[in-house]
Amino acid sequence: MTQVSAQVPGEKIALRIKDAVKMSGIGRTKLYSMIGSGKLRAVKVGGCRLILRTDLVAMLQNGAPL
């Protein structure tokens, strides 16, 4: 299986929920469910919840159950 680099120069290292939805193809409700269950890590900065790009890519590459 080919490894996909999660870090591309000039790209954000953290994604807002709406951007993680677009990037992954996973629905907003499912992403929040995965965050709530601990399957996907997210941090809250002010009023904004962010997902590290590396965490999202790792979760997708490892085939975490959706």
mmCIF file of the N, C-alpha and C atoms, coordinates in Angstrom:
data_MODEL
# 
_entry.id   MODEL 
# 
loop_
_atom_site.group_PDB 
_atom_site.id 
_atom_site.type_symbol 
_atom_site.label_atom_id 
_atom_site.label_alt_id 
_atom_site.label_comp_id 
_atom_site.label_asym_id 
_atom_site.label_entity_id 
_atom_site.label_seq_id 
_atom_site.pdbx_PDB_ins_code 
_atom_site.Cartn_x 
_atom_site.Cartn_y 
_atom_site.Cartn_z 
_atom_site.occupancy 
_atom_site.B_iso_or_equiv 
_atom_site.pdbx_formal_charge 
_atom_site.auth_seq_id 
_atom_site.auth_comp_id 
_atom_site.auth_asym_id 
_atom_site.auth_atom_id 
_atom_site.pdbx_PDB_model_num 
ATOM 1   N N  . MET A 1 1  ? 0.838   -1.176 0.000  1.00 0.00 ? 1  MET A N  1 
ATOM 2   C CA . MET A 1 1  ? 0.000   0.000  0.000  1.00 0.00 ? 1  MET A CA 1 
ATOM 3   C C  . MET A 1 1  ? 0.884   1.240  0.000  1.00 0.00 ? 1  MET A C  1 
ATOM 4   N N  . THR A 1 2  ? 0.580   2.211  -0.793 1.00 0.00 ? 2  THR A N  1 
ATOM 5   C CA . THR A 1 2  ? 1.349   3.433  -0.908 1.00 0.00 ? 2  THR A CA 1 
ATOM 6   C C  . THR A 1 2  ? 1.033   4.366  0.247  1.00 0.00 ? 2  THR A C  1 
ATOM 7   N N  . GLN A 1 3  ? 2.066   4.906  0.859  1.00 0.00 ? 3  GLN A N  1 
ATOM 8   C CA . GLN A 1 3  ? 1.874   5.864  1.939  1.00 0.00 ? 3  GLN A CA 1 
ATOM 9   C C  . GLN A 1 3  ? 1.638   7.245  1.336  1.00 0.00 ? 3  GLN A C  1 
ATOM 10  N N  . VAL A 1 4  ? 0.655   7.954  1.868  1.00 0.00 ? 4  VAL A N  1 
ATOM 11  C CA . VAL A 1 4  ? 0.347   9.307  1.422  1.00 0.00 ? 4  VAL A CA 1 
ATOM 12  C C  . VAL A 1 4  ? 0.862   10.267 2.466  1.00 0.00 ? 4  VAL A C  1 
ATOM 13  N N  . SER A 1 5  ? 1.662   11.229 2.040  1.00 0.00 ? 5  SER A N  1 
ATOM 14  C CA . SER A 1 5  ? 2.191   12.213 2.981  1.00 0.00 ? 5  SER A CA 1 
ATOM 15  C C  . SER A 1 5  ? 1.079   13.156 3.403  1.00 0.00 ? 5  SER A C  1 
ATOM 16  N N  . ALA A 1 6  ? 0.977   13.370 4.691  1.00 0.00 ? 6  ALA A N  1 
ATOM 17  C CA . ALA A 1 6  ? -0.047  14.266 5.212  1.00 0.00 ? 6  ALA A CA 1 
ATOM 18  C C  . ALA A 1 6  ? 0.449   15.700 5.271  1.00 0.00 ? 6  ALA A C  1 
ATOM 19  N N  . GLN A 1 7  ? 1.734   15.917 5.054  1.00 0.00 ? 7  GLN A N  1 
ATOM 20  C CA . GLN A 1 7  ? 2.280   17.252 5.130  1.00 0.00 ? 7  GLN A CA 1 
ATOM 21  C C  . GLN A 1 7  ? 2.801   17.684 3.774  1.00 0.00 ? 7  GLN A C  1 
ATOM 22  N N  . VAL A 1 8  ? 2.118   18.651 3.207  1.00 0.00 ? 8  VAL A N  1 
ATOM 23  C CA . VAL A 1 8  ? 2.511   19.223 1.933  1.00 0.00 ? 8  VAL A CA 1 
ATOM 24  C C  . VAL A 1 8  ? 2.826   20.684 2.203  1.00 0.00 ? 8  VAL A C  1 
ATOM 25  N N  . PRO A 1 9  ? 3.981   21.163 1.761  1.00 0.00 ? 9  PRO A N  1 
ATOM 26  C CA . PRO A 1 9  ? 4.330   22.561 2.020  1.00 0.00 ? 9  PRO A CA 1 
ATOM 27  C C  . PRO A 1 9  ? 3.208   23.509 1.586  1.00 0.00 ? 9  PRO A C  1 
ATOM 28  N N  . GLY A 1 10 ? 2.879   24.439 2.461  1.00 0.00 ? 10 GLY A N  1 
ATOM 29  C CA . GLY A 1 10 ? 1.850   25.422 2.143  1.00 0.00 ? 10 GLY A CA 1 
ATOM 30  C C  . GLY A 1 10 ? 0.446   25.000 2.545  1.00 0.00 ? 10 GLY A C  1 
ATOM 31  N N  . GLU A 1 11 ? 0.257   23.760 2.951  1.00 0.00 ? 11 GLU A N  1 
ATOM 32  C CA . GLU A 1 11 ? -1.067  23.307 3.370  1.00 0.00 ? 11 GLU A CA 1 
ATOM 33  C C  . GLU A 1 11 ? -1.188  23.407 4.880  1.00 0.00 ? 11 GLU A C  1 
ATOM 34  N N  . LYS A 1 12 ? -2.417  23.576 5.337  1.00 0.00 ? 12 LYS A N  1 
ATOM 35  C CA . LYS A 1 12 ? -2.681  23.691 6.766  1.00 0.00 ? 12 LYS A CA 1 
ATOM 36  C C  . LYS A 1 12 ? -2.367  22.379 7.469  1.00 0.00 ? 12 LYS A C  1 
ATOM 37  N N  . ILE A 1 13 ? -1.862  22.472 8.697  1.00 0.00 ? 13 ILE A N  1 
ATOM 38  C CA . ILE A 1 13 ? -1.594  21.259 9.471  1.00 0.00 ? 13 ILE A CA 1 
ATOM 39  C C  . ILE A 1 13 ? -2.823  20.844 10.275 1.00 0.00 ? 13 ILE A C  1 
ATOM 40  N N  . ALA A 1 14 ? -3.763  21.759 10.456 1.00 0.00 ? 14 ALA A N  1 
ATOM 41  C CA . ALA A 1 14 ? -4.999  21.447 11.169 1.00 0.00 ? 14 ALA A CA 1 
ATOM 42  C C  . ALA A 1 14 ? -6.184  21.880 10.312 1.00 0.00 ? 14 ALA A C  1 
ATOM 43  N N  . LEU A 1 15 ? -7.247  21.108 10.394 1.00 0.00 ? 15 LEU A N  1 
ATOM 44  C CA . LEU A 1 15 ? -8.429  21.348 9.566  1.00 0.00 ? 15 LEU A CA 1 
ATOM 45  C C  . LEU A 1 15 ? -9.653  21.622 10.429 1.00 0.00 ? 15 LEU A C  1 
ATOM 46  N N  . ARG A 1 16 ? -10.476 22.552 10.000 1.00 0.00 ? 16 ARG A N  1 
ATOM 47  C CA . ARG A 1 16 ? -11.780 22.729 10.622 1.00 0.00 ? 16 ARG A CA 1 
ATOM 48  C C  . ARG A 1 16 ? -12.646 21.547 10.201 1.00 0.00 ? 16 ARG A C  1 
ATOM 49  N N  . ILE A 1 17 ? -13.721 21.331 10.918 1.00 0.00 ? 17 ILE A N  1 
ATOM 50  C CA . ILE A 1 17 ? -14.600 20.200 10.625 1.00 0.00 ? 17 ILE A CA 1 
ATOM 51  C C  . ILE A 1 17 ? -15.054 20.229 9.169  1.00 0.00 ? 17 ILE A C  1 
ATOM 52  N N  . LYS A 1 18 ? -15.482 21.389 8.677  1.00 0.00 ? 18 LYS A N  1 
ATOM 53  C CA . LYS A 1 18 ? -15.985 21.467 7.288  1.00 0.00 ? 18 LYS A CA 1 
ATOM 54  C C  . LYS A 1 18 ? -14.896 21.079 6.281  1.00 0.00 ? 18 LYS A C  1 
ATOM 55  N N  . ASP A 1 19 ? -13.646 21.425 6.575  1.00 0.00 ? 19 ASP A N  1 
ATOM 56  C CA . ASP A 1 19 ? -12.545 21.072 5.675  1.00 0.00 ? 19 ASP A CA 1 
ATOM 57  C C  . ASP A 1 19 ? -12.205 19.588 5.771  1.00 0.00 ? 19 ASP A C  1 
ATOM 58  N N  . ALA A 1 20 ? -12.294 19.029 6.975  1.00 0.00 ? 20 ALA A N  1 
ATOM 59  C CA . ALA A 1 20 ? -12.050 17.591 7.155  1.00 0.00 ? 20 ALA A CA 1 
ATOM 60  C C  . ALA A 1 20 ? -13.119 16.778 6.438  1.00 0.00 ? 20 ALA A C  1 
ATOM 61  N N  . VAL A 1 21 ? -14.354 17.277 6.439  1.00 0.00 ? 21 VAL A N  1 
ATOM 62  C CA . VAL A 1 21 ? -15.448 16.614 5.716  1.00 0.00 ? 21 VAL A CA 1 
ATOM 63  C C  . VAL A 1 21 ? -15.144 16.593 4.217  1.00 0.00 ? 21 VAL A C  1 
ATOM 64  N N  . LYS A 1 22 ? -14.747 17.733 3.678  1.00 0.00 ? 22 LYS A N  1 
ATOM 65  C CA . LYS A 1 22 ? -14.429 17.822 2.243  1.00 0.00 ? 22 LYS A CA 1 
ATOM 66  C C  . LYS A 1 22 ? -13.251 16.931 1.886  1.00 0.00 ? 22 LYS A C  1 
ATOM 67  N N  . MET A 1 23 ? -12.221 16.947 2.712  1.00 0.00 ? 23 MET A N  1 
ATOM 68  C CA . MET A 1 23 ? -11.002 16.195 2.420  1.00 0.00 ? 23 MET A CA 1 
ATOM 69  C C  . MET A 1 23 ? -11.227 14.689 2.500  1.00 0.00 ? 23 MET A C  1 
ATOM 70  N N  . SER A 1 24 ? -12.014 14.252 3.473  1.00 0.00 ? 24 SER A N  1 
ATOM 71  C CA . SER A 1 24 ? -12.151 12.818 3.736  1.00 0.00 ? 24 SER A CA 1 
ATOM 72  C C  . SER A 1 24 ? -13.343 12.168 3.047  1.00 0.00 ? 24 SER A C  1 
ATOM 73  N N  . GLY A 1 25 ? -14.389 12.946 2.809  1.00 0.00 ? 25 GLY A N  1 
ATOM 74  C CA . GLY A 1 25 ? -15.607 12.359 2.272  1.00 0.00 ? 25 GLY A CA 1 
ATOM 75  C C  . GLY A 1 25 ? -16.499 11.767 3.356  1.00 0.00 ? 25 GLY A C  1 
ATOM 76  N N  . ILE A 1 26 ? -16.085 11.902 4.615  1.00 0.00 ? 26 ILE A N  1 
ATOM 77  C CA . ILE A 1 26 ? -16.882 11.430 5.743  1.00 0.00 ? 26 ILE A CA 1 
ATOM 78  C C  . ILE A 1 26 ? -17.831 12.554 6.139  1.00 0.00 ? 26 ILE A C  1 
ATOM 79  N N  . GLY A 1 27 ? -19.043 12.201 6.474  1.00 0.00 ? 27 GLY A N  1 
ATOM 80  C CA . GLY A 1 27 ? -20.039 13.201 6.853  1.00 0.00 ? 27 GLY A CA 1 
ATOM 81  C C  . GLY A 1 27 ? -19.711 13.906 8.162  1.00 0.00 ? 27 GLY A C  1 
ATOM 82  N N  . ARG A 1 28 ? -20.264 15.090 8.314  1.00 0.00 ? 28 ARG A N  1 
ATOM 83  C CA . ARG A 1 28 ? -20.034 15.925 9.488  1.00 0.00 ? 28 ARG A CA 1 
ATOM 84  C C  . ARG A 1 28 ? -20.472 15.214 10.770 1.00 0.00 ? 28 ARG A C  1 
ATOM 85  N N  . THR A 1 29 ? -21.655 14.631 10.746 1.00 0.00 ? 29 THR A N  1 
ATOM 86  C CA . THR A 1 29 ? -22.168 13.940 11.928 1.00 0.00 ? 29 THR A CA 1 
ATOM 87  C C  . THR A 1 29 ? -21.273 12.767 12.298 1.00 0.00 ? 29 THR A C  1 
ATOM 88  N N  . LYS A 1 30 ? -20.798 12.025 11.305 1.00 0.00 ? 30 LYS A N  1 
ATOM 89  C CA . LYS A 1 30 ? -19.928 10.877 11.563 1.00 0.00 ? 30 LYS A CA 1 
ATOM 90  C C  . LYS A 1 30 ? -18.591 11.339 12.134 1.00 0.00 ? 30 LYS A C  1 
ATOM 91  N N  . LEU A 1 31 ? -18.045 12.443 11.631 1.00 0.00 ? 31 LEU A N  1 
ATOM 92  C CA . LEU A 1 31 ? -16.789 12.956 12.182 1.00 0.00 ? 31 LEU A CA 1 
ATOM 93  C C  . LEU A 1 31 ? -16.960 13.321 13.648 1.00 0.00 ? 31 LEU A C  1 
ATOM 94  N N  . TYR A 1 32 ? -18.047 14.017 13.986 1.00 0.00 ? 32 TYR A N  1 
ATOM 95  C CA . TYR A 1 32 ? -18.288 14.366 15.385 1.00 0.00 ? 32 TYR A CA 1 
ATOM 96  C C  . TYR A 1 32 ? -18.466 13.116 16.234 1.00 0.00 ? 32 TYR A C  1 
ATOM 97  N N  . SER A 1 33 ? -19.104 12.094 15.686 1.00 0.00 ? 33 SER A N  1 
ATOM 98  C CA . SER A 1 33 ? -19.284 10.834 16.398 1.00 0.00 ? 33 SER A CA 1 
ATOM 99  C C  . SER A 1 33 ? -17.931 10.175 16.669 1.00 0.00 ? 33 SER A C  1 
ATOM 100 N N  . MET A 1 34 ? -17.057 10.190 15.683 1.00 0.00 ? 34 MET A N  1 
ATOM 101 C CA . MET A 1 34 ? -15.729 9.601  15.836 1.00 0.00 ? 34 MET A CA 1 
ATOM 102 C C  . MET A 1 34 ? -14.895 10.381 16.850 1.00 0.00 ? 34 MET A C  1 
ATOM 103 N N  . ILE A 1 35 ? -15.052 11.696 16.872 1.00 0.00 ? 35 ILE A N  1 
ATOM 104 C CA . ILE A 1 35 ? -14.354 12.522 17.855 1.00 0.00 ? 35 ILE A CA 1 
ATOM 105 C C  . ILE A 1 35 ? -14.881 12.188 19.256 1.00 0.00 ? 35 ILE A C  1 
ATOM 106 N N  . GLY A 1 36 ? -16.195 12.107 19.385 1.00 0.00 ? 36 GLY A N  1 
ATOM 107 C CA . GLY A 1 36 ? -16.807 11.812 20.673 1.00 0.00 ? 36 GLY A CA 1 
ATOM 108 C C  . GLY A 1 36 ? -16.432 10.449 21.231 1.00 0.00 ? 36 GLY A C  1 
ATOM 109 N N  . SER A 1 37 ? -16.248 9.471  20.338 1.00 0.00 ? 37 SER A N  1 
ATOM 110 C CA . SER A 1 37 ? -15.910 8.118  20.777 1.00 0.00 ? 37 SER A CA 1 
ATOM 111 C C  . SER A 1 37 ? -14.403 7.912  20.957 1.00 0.00 ? 37 SER A C  1 
ATOM 112 N N  . GLY A 1 38 ? -13.609 8.931  20.609 1.00 0.00 ? 38 GLY A N  1 
ATOM 113 C CA . GLY A 1 38 ? -12.165 8.834  20.775 1.00 0.00 ? 38 GLY A CA 1 
ATOM 114 C C  . GLY A 1 38 ? -11.440 8.196  19.596 1.00 0.00 ? 38 GLY A C  1 
ATOM 115 N N  . LYS A 1 39 ? -12.144 7.889  18.506 1.00 0.00 ? 39 LYS A N  1 
ATOM 116 C CA . LYS A 1 39 ? -11.504 7.291  17.331 1.00 0.00 ? 39 LYS A CA 1 
ATOM 117 C C  . LYS A 1 39 ? -10.728 8.316  16.517 1.00 0.00 ? 39 LYS A C  1 
ATOM 118 N N  . LEU A 1 40 ? -11.072 9.587  16.710 1.00 0.00 ? 40 LEU A N  1 
ATOM 119 C CA . LEU A 1 40 ? -10.396 10.674 16.004 1.00 0.00 ? 40 LEU A CA 1 
ATOM 120 C C  . LEU A 1 40 ? -10.165 11.798 17.001 1.00 0.00 ? 40 LEU A C  1 
ATOM 121 N N  . ARG A 1 41 ? -8.932  12.256 17.081 1.00 0.00 ? 41 ARG A N  1 
ATOM 122 C CA . ARG A 1 41 ? -8.575  13.303 18.034 1.00 0.00 ? 41 ARG A CA 1 
ATOM 123 C C  . ARG A 1 41 ? -8.873  14.674 17.440 1.00 0.00 ? 41 ARG A C  1 
ATOM 124 N N  . ALA A 1 42 ? -9.379  15.570 18.267 1.00 0.00 ? 42 ALA A N  1 
ATOM 125 C CA . ALA A 1 42 ? -9.624  16.950 17.858 1.00 0.00 ? 42 ALA A CA 1 
ATOM 126 C C  . ALA A 1 42 ? -9.301  17.857 19.039 1.00 0.00 ? 42 ALA A C  1 
ATOM 127 N N  . VAL A 1 43 ? -8.929  19.086 18.732 1.00 0.00 ? 43 VAL A N  1 
ATOM 128 C CA . VAL A 1 43 ? -8.663  20.076 19.763 1.00 0.00 ? 43 VAL A CA 1 
ATOM 129 C C  . VAL A 1 43 ? -9.580  21.269 19.546 1.00 0.00 ? 43 VAL A C  1 
ATOM 130 N N  . LYS A 1 44 ? -9.928  21.926 20.628 1.00 0.00 ? 44 LYS A N  1 
ATOM 131 C CA . LYS A 1 44 ? -10.764 23.103 20.518 1.00 0.00 ? 44 LYS A CA 1 
ATOM 132 C C  . LYS A 1 44 ? -9.908  24.326 20.805 1.00 0.00 ? 44 LYS A C  1 
ATOM 133 N N  . VAL A 1 45 ? -9.878  25.241 19.869 1.00 0.00 ? 45 VAL A N  1 
ATOM 134 C CA . VAL A 1 45 ? -9.132  26.483 20.008 1.00 0.00 ? 45 VAL A CA 1 
ATOM 135 C C  . VAL A 1 45 ? -10.148 27.605 19.910 1.00 0.00 ? 45 VAL A C  1 
ATOM 136 N N  . GLY A 1 46 ? -10.383 28.271 21.038 1.00 0.00 ? 46 GLY A N  1 
ATOM 137 C CA . GLY A 1 46 ? -11.455 29.267 21.062 1.00 0.00 ? 46 GLY A CA 1 
ATOM 138 C C  . GLY A 1 46 ? -12.772 28.555 20.793 1.00 0.00 ? 46 GLY A C  1 
ATOM 139 N N  . GLY A 1 47 ? -13.519 29.015 19.815 1.00 0.00 ? 47 GLY A N  1 
ATOM 140 C CA . GLY A 1 47 ? -14.780 28.381 19.452 1.00 0.00 ? 47 GLY A CA 1 
ATOM 141 C C  . GLY A 1 47 ? -14.651 27.443 18.272 1.00 0.00 ? 47 GLY A C  1 
ATOM 142 N N  . CYS A 1 48 ? -13.424 27.132 17.886 1.00 0.00 ? 48 CYS A N  1 
ATOM 143 C CA . CYS A 1 48 ? -13.182 26.342 16.677 1.00 0.00 ? 48 CYS A CA 1 
ATOM 144 C C  . CYS A 1 48 ? -12.594 24.973 17.032 1.00 0.00 ? 48 CYS A C  1 
ATOM 145 N N  . ARG A 1 49 ? -13.203 23.930 16.506 1.00 0.00 ? 49 ARG A N  1 
ATOM 146 C CA . ARG A 1 49 ? -12.677 22.575 16.716 1.00 0.00 ? 49 ARG A CA 1 
ATOM 147 C C  . ARG A 1 49 ? -11.792 22.233 15.514 1.00 0.00 ? 49 ARG A C  1 
ATOM 148 N N  . LEU A 1 50 ? -10.565 21.772 15.813 1.00 0.00 ? 50 LEU A N  1 
ATOM 149 C CA . LEU A 1 50 ? -9.604  21.457 14.755 1.00 0.00 ? 50 LEU A CA 1 
ATOM 150 C C  . LEU A 1 50 ? -9.162  19.999 14.833 1.00 0.00 ? 50 LEU A C  1 
ATOM 151 N N  . ILE A 1 51 ? -8.957  19.408 13.660 1.00 0.00 ? 51 ILE A N  1 
ATOM 152 C CA . ILE A 1 51 ? -8.435  18.053 13.546 1.00 0.00 ? 51 ILE A CA 1 
ATOM 153 C C  . ILE A 1 51 ? -7.084  18.161 12.847 1.00 0.00 ? 51 ILE A C  1 
ATOM 154 N N  . LEU A 1 52 ? -6.063  17.563 13.437 1.00 0.00 ? 52 LEU A N  1 
ATOM 155 C CA . LEU A 1 52 ? -4.761  17.563 12.777 1.00 0.00 ? 52 LEU A CA 1 
ATOM 156 C C  . LEU A 1 52 ? -4.853  16.744 11.491 1.00 0.00 ? 52 LEU A C  1 
ATOM 157 N N  . ARG A 1 53 ? -4.302  17.284 10.429 1.00 0.00 ? 53 ARG A N  1 
ATOM 158 C CA . ARG A 1 53 ? -4.320  16.596 9.132  1.00 0.00 ? 53 ARG A CA 1 
ATOM 159 C C  . ARG A 1 53 ? -3.691  15.205 9.251  1.00 0.00 ? 53 ARG A C  1 
ATOM 160 N N  . THR A 1 54 ? -2.601  15.105 10.003 1.00 0.00 ? 54 THR A N  1 
ATOM 161 C CA . THR A 1 54 ? -1.927  13.814 10.155 1.00 0.00 ? 54 THR A CA 1 
ATOM 162 C C  . THR A 1 54 ? -2.822  12.791 10.851 1.00 0.00 ? 54 THR A C  1 
ATOM 163 N N  . ASP A 1 55 ? -3.623  13.239 11.836 1.00 0.00 ? 55 ASP A N  1 
ATOM 164 C CA . ASP A 1 55 ? -4.542  12.330 12.527 1.00 0.00 ? 55 ASP A CA 1 
ATOM 165 C C  . ASP A 1 55 ? -5.634  11.838 11.582 1.00 0.00 ? 55 ASP A C  1 
ATOM 166 N N  . LEU A 1 56 ? -6.170  12.733 10.765 1.00 0.00 ? 56 LEU A N  1 
ATOM 167 C CA . LEU A 1 56 ? -7.218  12.351 9.816  1.00 0.00 ? 56 LEU A CA 1 
ATOM 168 C C  . LEU A 1 56 ? -6.691  11.359 8.788  1.00 0.00 ? 56 LEU A C  1 
ATOM 169 N N  . VAL A 1 57 ? -5.511  11.650 8.235  1.00 0.00 ? 57 VAL A N  1 
ATOM 170 C CA . VAL A 1 57 ? -4.914  10.747 7.233  1.00 0.00 ? 57 VAL A CA 1 
ATOM 171 C C  . VAL A 1 57 ? -4.588  9.395  7.858  1.00 0.00 ? 57 VAL A C  1 
ATOM 172 N N  . ALA A 1 58 ? -4.030  9.407  9.057  1.00 0.00 ? 58 ALA A N  1 
ATOM 173 C CA . ALA A 1 58 ? -3.689  8.144  9.741  1.00 0.00 ? 58 ALA A CA 1 
ATOM 174 C C  . ALA A 1 58 ? -4.937  7.317  9.992  1.00 0.00 ? 58 ALA A C  1 
ATOM 175 N N  . MET A 1 59 ? -6.006  7.947  10.428 1.00 0.00 ? 59 MET A N  1 
ATOM 176 C CA . MET A 1 59 ? -7.252  7.236  10.682 1.00 0.00 ? 59 MET A CA 1 
ATOM 177 C C  . MET A 1 59 ? -7.778  6.595  9.393  1.00 0.00 ? 59 MET A C  1 
ATOM 178 N N  . LEU A 1 60 ? -7.703  7.320  8.312  1.00 0.00 ? 60 LEU A N  1 
ATOM 179 C CA . LEU A 1 60 ? -8.177  6.794  7.028  1.00 0.00 ? 60 LEU A CA 1 
ATOM 180 C C  . LEU A 1 60 ? -7.266  5.674  6.509  1.00 0.00 ? 60 LEU A C  1 
ATOM 181 N N  . GLN A 1 61 ? -5.956  5.818  6.672  1.00 0.00 ? 61 GLN A N  1 
ATOM 182 C CA . GLN A 1 61 ? -5.020  4.804  6.197  1.00 0.00 ? 61 GLN A CA 1 
ATOM 183 C C  . GLN A 1 61 ? -5.105  3.517  7.011  1.00 0.00 ? 61 GLN A C  1 
ATOM 184 N N  . ASN A 1 62 ? -5.383  3.644  8.299  1.00 0.00 ? 62 ASN A N  1 
ATOM 185 C CA . ASN A 1 62 ? -5.457  2.485  9.165  1.00 0.00 ? 62 ASN A CA 1 
ATOM 186 C C  . ASN A 1 62 ? -6.810  1.777  9.091  1.00 0.00 ? 62 ASN A C  1 
ATOM 187 N N  . GLY A 1 63 ? -7.726  2.339  8.331  1.00 0.00 ? 63 GLY A N  1 
ATOM 188 C CA . GLY A 1 63 ? -9.016  1.699  8.141  1.00 0.00 ? 63 GLY A CA 1 
ATOM 189 C C  . GLY A 1 63 ? -9.855  1.635  9.400  1.00 0.00 ? 63 GLY A C  1 
ATOM 190 N N  . ALA A 1 64 ? -9.846  2.722  10.165 1.00 0.00 ? 64 ALA A N  1 
ATOM 191 C CA . ALA A 1 64 ? -10.680 2.761  11.364 1.00 0.00 ? 64 ALA A CA 1 
ATOM 192 C C  . ALA A 1 64 ? -12.126 2.535  10.980 1.00 0.00 ? 64 ALA A C  1 
ATOM 193 N N  . PRO A 1 65 ? -12.857 1.753  11.753 1.00 0.00 ? 65 PRO A N  1 
ATOM 194 C CA . PRO A 1 65 ? -14.252 1.471  11.426 1.00 0.00 ? 65 PRO A CA 1 
ATOM 195 C C  . PRO A 1 65 ? -15.085 2.747  11.426 1.00 0.00 ? 65 PRO A C  1 
ATOM 196 N N  . LEU A 1 66 ? -15.875 2.904  10.384 1.00 0.00 ? 66 LEU A N  1 
ATOM 197 C CA . LEU A 1 66 ? -16.743 4.060  10.272 1.00 0.00 ? 66 LEU A CA 1 
ATOM 198 C C  . LEU A 1 66 ? -18.114 3.664  10.740 1.00 0.00 ? 66 LEU A C  1 
# 
